[in-house]
Amino acid sequence: MSRPALPIVPTQFQISDVDSYSDLRLTSEDGTNRLSLDLIRNLADALLTIRADAKPLVIRGGETFFSAGADLSEIQKLNASSAFAFAKAGQRTLVRT
């Protein structure tokens, strides 16, 4: 069964179908794979689509390290409640996997 086409987000991540699993690789241009709110939302959408395959999922980061973590420059601009919502969105996305 083939899954619906995923949005192409080449500067954030790439998804490949391998025979026995799906492979998701974070691919930021600078190699840090900072987790911005935009990335988290796109990952959440992609993970829901991938989940329908019922295949194992391998999530990989960059060559040097997985991810620098949350995009602090983005969080710095938020008020307390928005920053909390950002953190919760990231947690919900990772729990879905």
Buried (B, 14 or more C-beta within 10 A) or exposed (E): EEBEEBEEBEEBBBBEEEEEEBBBBBBBEEEBBBBBBEBBEBBBBBBEBBBEBEBEBEBBBBEEEEBBEBBEEBBEEBEEEEBEEBBEBBEEBBEEE
